[in-house]
Amino acid sequence: MDLSGMSTYLDWINVMTYDFHGGWDTKTGHNAPMYKNDAETATDISPSFIKSRYNCHAAIQAYIAANVPRSKLIMGLGLYGRGWQGITSTAQNGFSQPASSQLPMGTWENGIFDYDHLKKSFLPTYTRYWDDASKVPFLFNPSTGIWISYDDLESISLKNNYIKQEQLGGAMFWELSGDRSAELVGATFAALTNGQT
């Protein structure tokens, strides 16, 4: 695909840097990891190249390597998380561990929870962990066997810094109603506009 050639006809390209993992996987994995985590193992569905390619940095760098102007790249930020159940191993706090299925509940679809829902229903009773390699948080409750990948203010702030450092065109969200309090959206707006309105 001639991404560079296509970009001459486009004002911008929204890069959907989320949904790297989900209910189709038989192991837990981050929805939108910023970077690869070498501790991640391939699943029977995802091919082995997930370690190097299934992350925000690799996706953006692939467009840059294809000579798409940085100013036309809009990095996607997910305002939701993805969850699995049936995790019996506590290794790596449930990360990259076998799961029986996606969660049979969600905000608007099974296994998918918007950020506001996670804050109200899961953060108070689940333990938040930080993956320092991938630069994203996750929730794990070993007693229920539930594991949820999501973005929060810490990870979104790091992604906003990445957007600025890489001189990208900006950010887009999937989707605004997932952050009704505008905590993440507001932080992104402030970071990318330097507080200017």
Number of C-alpha atoms within 10 A of each C-alpha: 6 9 15 15 12 11 16 12 8 9 9 17 19 15 17 19 25 26 17 18 22 23 21 10 21 21 27 30 29 30 25 29 28 25 21 20 20 11 11 18 19 17 17 10 10 16 10 13 10 18 17 14 16 24 24 24 20 17 19 21 15 13 17 17 11 13 14 22 18 19 14 18 24 21 26 20 25 26 24 27 28 27 30 28 23 17 25 16 15 13 9 12 20 24 25 22 21 19 23 16 19 25 21 12 12 17 16 9 12 15 20 25 26 24 23 19 18 22 12 10 11 17 14 10 11 19 14 16 15 14 16 11 13 19 19 25 21 26 24 26 19 17 9 12 17 21 27 30 27 25 24 19 15 13 21 21 16 14 24 22 15 16 21 14 9 16 14 19 19 21 19 18 22 16 14 16 14 22 20 14 12 14 13 25 22 13 15 24 17 14 16 17 10 9 11 8 6
